[in-house]
Each structure stands twice: as structure tokens, then as C-alpha cells.
Amino acid sequence: MSGRATLPATPPSLRTRWAAAVVLSAVLALFGANLPAVAADSTTEQTATVHAADLLETLPVKGRAPKTGYERSLFGPTWADVDQNGCDTRNDILNRDLTDITYANGVPCTVKTGVLADPYTNTVLNFVRGTATSSAVQIDHVVALSDAWQKGAQQLTTEQRTEFANDPLNLQATDGPTNQQKGDGDAATWLPPAKGFRCEYVARQVSVKARYNLWVTQAEHDAIAGILAGCPGQVAPTAVQPAAAATVVYYVNCAEAVAAGAAPLYAGTAGYRSGLDGDGDGVACEG
């Protein structure tokens, strides 16, 4: 989209120019055609898959800018209909993340009830629309708006900030109290209680920050790198699969996963479950 921010073309000092070129060239395919071209070595084969740990190393590391001037309104109207599908963003995400959905008026937009398998808490929540009940399920900005403001979003246009605030990759339905507890914390100060989802969570943060040319603090970088070290195959996601369309893959034991050629299994990917992850590190059947 024309309003999307672009990634810097300067490779990070922690990696060779060749490695950065390969990663960023793959990012071109993943995160949009409006990103600046990066000249990769002609002898290398480009891929459409970028590992989150590699993408993390392309993000600038800087100190946090002052929060001065931050207001929610600087990121556009709350839950705007940016894709112009006739449904506001909150309901778009509820429709994506909930199952067993019913609608308020028969039109497939405003969600009346539904069931959320909350990845942040690893619990199942019933959503019921109402003045006293809707807040039980909230929509989290994976990269909080205030955090983004302090790490580069001040330089974005209003159009770009509105896109950021309504980007499905940066949004996740979750338990209301858990979302309130997070506040505007980054990975250095807050992670989902469900350890099995942390790899996917920080990978989405990396993808979002790359997409909108935001930076990370050193503490944030180190926290994300520490999580991703436990799931080295974690891909930097570009989209979130609808819950209703998710394919259920179940392995009785690790021998079955190995026989299927699926091992190791990473948290957030098909087939992973905590029962197969004996040490709780987010990687099952790795031995």
C-alpha cells in the first residue's frame, strides 16, 4: 500500500553486507512491493521465507524517544474501516480470531457471540457483546501504539499510523485483563503468560516493526533474541490465519511427528502442543 513505511537500506553492523542483502531481499517479497530494493549477491537464491531472528538483526537499535505529544488520535479513528469492507477493524479481528460466531443483526460483520482460544493465556473464553461483557475480550496491538510512537512512529504520516493501528498482523484478540496488564510494554517488560506462544508473539512484533520502519531498544532486542534462540526455525509472519480456517494437526507422540517429517514442532505452528514439549521451551520433539 502506498501509505506503508519503508525499511532502511543500510545493513546492520552486526551482520555482513551479503547476509543483510539476502534477508532484506526476502523481506521485499514478504512485506510489500514499496520497500526499497536491496542488491543481493546474484549467486544466491532468494527465498520468500525470512526467519524472525534474521529479521530482528535488520532493525535499528536505539534509545526510546520521549512519549511527549502521544495521543491515540494520532493513529487515526479508533477501529476504522481501513479496508472499506463495511466492517470496522475490531469486528474484523473478532471474525478472524473467534469461532462459533453469531451476529448481532444477521449481517456477517458485528459479532454478537463467539469463542476465543486465547493464545496469550492458553484458555478458552466466551465472548458476549454487551455494555458489561464486551471488554472481556479485547483487541491487543501486538506492538503497542505508545511503544511505536516512542520508536519511530512519530516520523510516520497520519495515514501510515492509521494503517499501523489497524494492520491485522499487529492485532490479536485476547483476554481483557491480560491486555490491560500489558499496557504499552515491549518484549523487555511484558510477554504473554502462555510460554508456548512467546515465539510467535515476538516474531510478529519483529515483522510489524520491520514493516513500519520502527526500531527496538537494546533491552528489547536482547529479550526478543533470547526468546527466538529457543525456536530457531521461527518464521517472521506476514499474516495471521483465521481461527475458523485453521487446520487441526495432532500427533499422538513425537515418534509420529518424526515419522511424518514434521519434527521439530515450534509453538504456534501446526501440530505443536505443550504435551509434546517436555522442557516447555516452545520447541517439541527436537531430540
VMD Tcl script that draws the C-alpha trace (Angstrom):
set ca {
  {0.00 0.00 0.00}
  {1.27 3.45 -0.79}
  {0.98 4.61 2.83}
  {3.33 1.97 4.16}
  {6.69 3.00 5.58}
  {9.84 1.64 4.04}
  {12.73 -0.28 5.52}
  {16.14 1.36 5.67}
  {18.57 0.11 3.03}
  {21.58 0.27 5.34}
  {22.51 -3.18 6.68}
  {23.19 -3.56 10.41}
  {26.73 -3.61 11.70}
  {26.24 -6.98 13.38}
  {25.97 -8.81 10.04}
  {27.86 -8.86 6.77}
  {26.51 -6.84 3.87}
  {25.84 -10.05 1.97}
  {23.73 -11.59 4.74}
  {21.73 -8.40 5.22}
  {21.10 -8.15 1.49}
  {19.73 -11.68 1.35}
  {17.43 -11.13 4.33}
  {16.15 -7.77 3.13}
  {15.62 -9.03 -0.40}
  {13.38 -11.72 1.04}
  {11.62 -9.03 3.06}
  {10.74 -7.32 -0.22}
  {8.69 -10.35 -1.19}
  {7.14 -10.67 2.26}
  {6.32 -7.15 3.35}
  {5.34 -5.27 0.21}
  {6.49 -4.04 -3.16}
  {7.02 -0.47 -1.95}
  {10.08 -1.36 0.10}
  {13.45 -0.19 -1.25}
  {15.32 -2.61 -3.47}
  {18.39 -4.27 -1.96}
  {21.02 -5.70 -4.22}
  {21.63 -9.27 -3.16}
  {24.53 -11.34 -4.44}
  {23.49 -12.67 -7.85}
  {24.80 -16.12 -6.95}
  {22.37 -16.51 -4.05}
  {18.87 -17.86 -4.35}
  {16.23 -15.55 -2.91}
  {13.56 -17.03 -0.71}
  {10.15 -15.84 0.40}
  {10.79 -17.12 3.93}
  {12.58 -14.96 6.49}
  {13.45 -16.22 9.94}
  {12.41 -13.84 12.69}
  {15.89 -13.92 14.27}
  {17.44 -12.75 11.00}
  {14.85 -10.04 10.50}
  {15.43 -8.84 14.06}
  {19.05 -8.07 13.16}
  {17.92 -5.66 10.43}
  {16.03 -3.48 12.93}
  {17.86 -0.36 14.17}
  {18.73 -0.41 17.88}
  {18.20 2.97 19.53}
  {17.09 4.51 22.78}
  {13.44 5.19 23.47}
  {12.28 8.63 22.30}
  {10.16 10.79 24.64}
  {6.45 9.99 24.82}
  {5.76 13.73 24.56}
  {2.88 14.53 22.25}
  {1.45 11.00 22.10}
  {-2.31 10.77 21.67}
  {-4.42 7.84 20.46}
  {-6.00 10.12 17.85}
  {-2.63 10.44 16.09}
  {-3.16 6.85 14.91}
  {-6.48 7.63 13.26}
  {-10.06 6.91 14.34}
  {-10.44 4.05 16.79}
  {-11.16 0.86 14.83}
  {-11.55 2.49 11.44}
  {-12.77 0.54 8.42}
  {-9.44 0.91 6.61}
  {-10.06 -1.91 4.13}
  {-13.50 -0.46 3.31}
  {-15.25 -3.82 3.63}
  {-18.11 -2.24 5.59}
  {-16.91 -3.70 8.90}
  {-14.74 -1.93 11.47}
  {-11.36 -3.36 12.40}
  {-12.40 -4.64 15.84}
  {-15.11 -6.77 14.30}
  {-12.78 -7.87 11.51}
  {-10.39 -9.26 14.14}
  {-13.17 -10.85 16.17}
  {-14.36 -12.53 12.97}
  {-10.81 -13.76 12.33}
  {-9.91 -14.98 15.83}
  {-13.21 -16.33 17.15}
  {-15.12 -19.47 16.26}
  {-18.80 -20.42 16.70}
  {-19.73 -16.85 15.81}
  {-23.22 -15.37 15.82}
  {-24.02 -11.89 14.52}
  {-25.95 -9.01 16.03}
  {-28.19 -8.40 13.03}
  {-27.70 -11.34 10.71}
  {-25.13 -9.49 8.62}
  {-21.67 -11.13 8.85}
  {-19.94 -8.18 10.50}
  {-20.87 -7.20 14.05}
  {-20.05 -10.19 16.26}
  {-22.67 -10.92 18.92}
  {-21.15 -14.05 20.47}
  {-18.20 -16.32 19.81}
  {-15.49 -18.48 21.32}
  {-11.85 -17.41 21.60}
  {-8.98 -19.85 22.06}
  {-6.78 -17.18 23.60}
  {-3.12 -17.72 22.65}
  {-1.86 -15.28 25.30}
  {-3.33 -17.22 28.23}
  {-3.92 -20.64 26.65}
  {-7.52 -20.51 27.84}
  {-10.90 -20.61 26.11}
  {-13.09 -17.51 26.51}
  {-16.71 -16.93 25.62}
  {-17.37 -13.55 24.02}
  {-20.77 -11.93 24.52}
  {-21.40 -8.46 23.12}
  {-22.79 -6.05 25.70}
  {-22.01 -2.99 27.76}
  {-20.80 -5.06 30.71}
  {-19.36 -8.02 28.79}
  {-17.62 -6.92 25.58}
  {-14.44 -5.87 27.41}
  {-13.82 -9.47 28.50}
  {-12.30 -9.97 25.04}
  {-10.14 -7.09 23.83}
  {-8.01 -6.48 20.76}
  {-4.34 -6.11 21.59}
  {-1.90 -4.13 19.47}
  {0.98 -6.60 19.40}
  {3.29 -3.59 19.07}
  {1.57 -1.07 21.31}
  {0.72 2.32 19.82}
  {2.61 4.21 22.52}
  {5.63 1.95 22.09}
  {5.56 2.60 18.35}
  {5.30 6.35 18.94}
  {8.48 6.26 21.01}
  {10.34 4.12 18.47}
  {9.81 5.75 15.11}
  {6.10 6.26 14.52}
  {6.44 9.98 15.17}
  {8.08 10.16 11.76}
  {5.22 8.32 10.02}
  {2.35 10.13 8.33}
  {-1.14 10.02 9.82}
  {-2.14 7.67 7.02}
  {0.72 5.31 7.85}
  {-0.04 5.41 11.58}
  {-3.71 4.66 10.86}
  {-2.65 1.68 8.76}
  {-0.35 0.54 11.58}
  {-3.14 0.76 14.18}
  {-5.47 -1.33 12.01}
  {-2.99 -3.80 10.50}
  {-4.29 -7.35 11.16}
  {-0.72 -8.59 11.67}
  {-0.45 -6.21 14.62}
  {-3.78 -7.17 16.18}
  {-4.80 -10.12 18.34}
  {-7.99 -10.85 20.25}
  {-7.16 -11.76 23.83}
  {-8.34 -11.81 27.42}
  {-9.26 -8.29 28.53}
  {-7.44 -8.23 31.89}
  {-4.30 -9.64 30.27}
  {-4.37 -6.91 27.64}
  {-4.75 -4.28 30.34}
  {-1.82 -5.76 32.24}
  {0.39 -5.47 29.15}
  {-0.31 -1.77 28.68}
  {2.28 -0.35 26.28}
  {5.01 -2.79 27.30}
  {7.54 -4.14 24.82}
  {9.17 -7.58 24.91}
  {11.64 -6.43 27.55}
  {8.85 -5.68 30.03}
  {5.94 -7.94 29.07}
  {5.39 -11.32 27.39}
  {2.25 -13.47 27.12}
  {1.72 -15.70 30.17}
  {1.46 -18.74 27.85}
  {5.12 -19.54 27.21}
  {4.24 -21.69 24.22}
  {3.07 -18.61 22.28}
  {6.01 -16.34 23.02}
  {7.99 -17.27 19.90}
  {5.06 -16.41 17.63}
  {4.36 -13.26 19.64}
  {7.83 -11.73 19.40}
  {8.13 -12.85 15.76}
  {5.01 -10.81 14.99}
  {6.50 -7.83 16.81}
  {9.63 -8.09 14.67}
  {7.58 -8.35 11.47}
  {5.46 -5.34 12.39}
  {8.46 -3.20 13.32}
  {10.17 -4.12 10.07}
  {7.03 -3.34 8.09}
  {6.72 0.17 9.54}
  {10.41 1.04 9.91}
  {10.34 1.13 13.71}
  {13.30 0.47 15.94}
  {13.94 -1.56 19.10}
  {15.80 -0.68 22.28}
  {18.81 -2.76 23.27}
  {16.89 -4.39 26.11}
  {14.00 -5.18 23.76}
  {16.34 -6.60 21.11}
  {18.04 -8.83 23.68}
  {14.72 -10.05 25.10}
  {13.40 -10.95 21.65}
  {16.69 -12.61 20.67}
  {16.57 -14.67 23.85}
  {13.07 -15.94 23.08}
  {13.88 -16.69 19.43}
  {17.02 -18.60 20.42}
  {14.69 -21.27 21.76}
  {12.85 -21.60 18.44}
  {15.47 -21.12 15.70}
  {13.10 -22.05 12.91}
  {10.52 -19.41 13.79}
  {9.44 -17.62 10.64}
  {8.68 -13.90 10.54}
  {4.93 -13.96 9.81}
  {3.24 -11.73 7.26}
  {-0.38 -12.63 8.05}
  {-2.49 -14.35 10.72}
  {-4.59 -17.35 9.76}
  {-8.31 -17.18 10.63}
  {-9.16 -19.41 13.57}
  {-12.08 -20.98 11.75}
  {-9.86 -21.92 8.82}
  {-7.05 -23.38 10.91}
  {-6.18 -26.96 10.03}
  {-6.01 -29.19 13.08}
  {-2.88 -31.33 13.11}
  {-2.49 -33.72 16.02}
  {0.40 -36.06 16.75}
  {-0.11 -38.71 19.42}
  {3.60 -38.64 20.27}
  {6.92 -37.38 18.96}
  {7.59 -40.64 17.12}
  {4.53 -39.94 15.00}
  {5.67 -36.35 14.34}
  {9.13 -37.59 13.34}
  {7.63 -40.23 11.04}
  {5.55 -37.53 9.36}
  {8.69 -35.44 8.78}
  {7.22 -32.61 10.86}
  {9.66 -32.55 13.79}
  {10.75 -30.39 15.46}
  {7.47 -28.64 16.17}
  {7.54 -24.96 17.11}
  {4.99 -23.18 19.26}
  {2.36 -21.52 17.11}
  {2.75 -23.99 14.24}
  {0.52 -26.90 13.26}
  {0.98 -29.99 15.42}
  {2.68 -28.32 18.37}
  {1.17 -28.87 21.79}
  {2.58 -28.49 25.26}
  {2.18 -32.21 25.95}
  {4.96 -32.92 23.44}
  {7.20 -30.16 24.78}
  {8.72 -31.75 27.85}
  {11.01 -28.88 28.77}
  {8.49 -26.14 27.92}
  {10.91 -24.22 25.69}
  {8.48 -23.76 22.82}
  {10.08 -26.50 20.71}
  {8.60 -30.00 20.80}
  {10.11 -33.25 19.56}
  {13.52 -31.68 18.96}
  {15.51 -34.64 20.28}
}
mol new
graphics top color blue
foreach p $ca { graphics top sphere $p radius 0.5 }
foreach p [lrange $ca 0 end-1] q [lrange $ca 1 end] { graphics top cylinder $p $q radius 0.2 }
display resetview
